[in-house]
Amino acid sequence: MRPIIEYCTNNSGFGTDDIMNKLKENYDCEVYEYGCLTGCGMCYLSPYALFDGDTVEAETAEQLYDLIVKKIKEKEQNQSEE
């Protein structure tokens, strides 16, 4: 099953939209943009996204990208072991 990554349009000021496009281009994942993820203020504090429903946040968009890539690889590894 492909990872599902969701992010908030309001978080784009951190460059989140750019890394989401990079994820779509480089990895087999589904990326969804929403007007609001009901994080109630998280999107104004730091780059964040939901990875299969779990919150992932970082200090920079590039760090967020790296964390999500790590989660994608972990998920692929777990699926190949099953």
N, C-alpha and C positions, 0 to 999 in steps of 0.2 A: 504494500500500500504506500502510495506517495505521501510524503510529508505535506501538511497543510500549514502555510504560513500566512498570518493575517496581520495587517498593520493599519494604523489610523492615518488618514489624510492630514490631520492636524499635527502629526509627528514629522511631516516632510521637511520642516525647517531644519531638522538635524541631518538631513541627507538620507533619511530612511527610504524614500522612494527610489533613490539612485541604487542603493544596495539591493532593494527588492528586484529591480530590473536586472541587476547583475546575477542574482540568484536564479531568476527565471531563465536567463540565457545559459547559465553554466551547470545547472543541476536539475534533476528530474523531480520537480516539486510543484505544488499548486500554490500560487500567491494571490491573495485577495486583499484589495484595498477597501476600507470602509470609512465612512464619514466619522464614525465614532465607535470605539471598542468598549465604551463605558469604563475606561480606566480612571475616570474622574480626576484629571490633573496629571496623570503619569506622562501623557504626551507632551506636556509643557516642561517637564523636568529633565528627561533624557531620552535617547533613542530606545525604542522598545518595540516588540512584536509578540505575537502569540505563535508558538510552535506546537502544533497538535493540541492547542488549547491551553498550553502552559506559558506563562509570561517569561520572556527573555529580555533582559535589559542590560545596557552597557553605557559607558561614559561617552563613547563616540560611535558614529555609524559604522566605521570600519571594524571596531571591536564587536559590535552587534553582528556584523556580517560573519566574522570569524567564529563567534559562538554558534550561530545558526548553522554554518558549514560543519562545525564539529558535531552538532546534533544530527544533521543529515547523515553524516558518515557513520555515527553510532547506530542510527536506525537501520541503515543499509547493512551494517555488520550483523546486527541482531536478526534481521530478516534472513540473511544468508545462512545463519547458524540453525535456523528452524527447519 
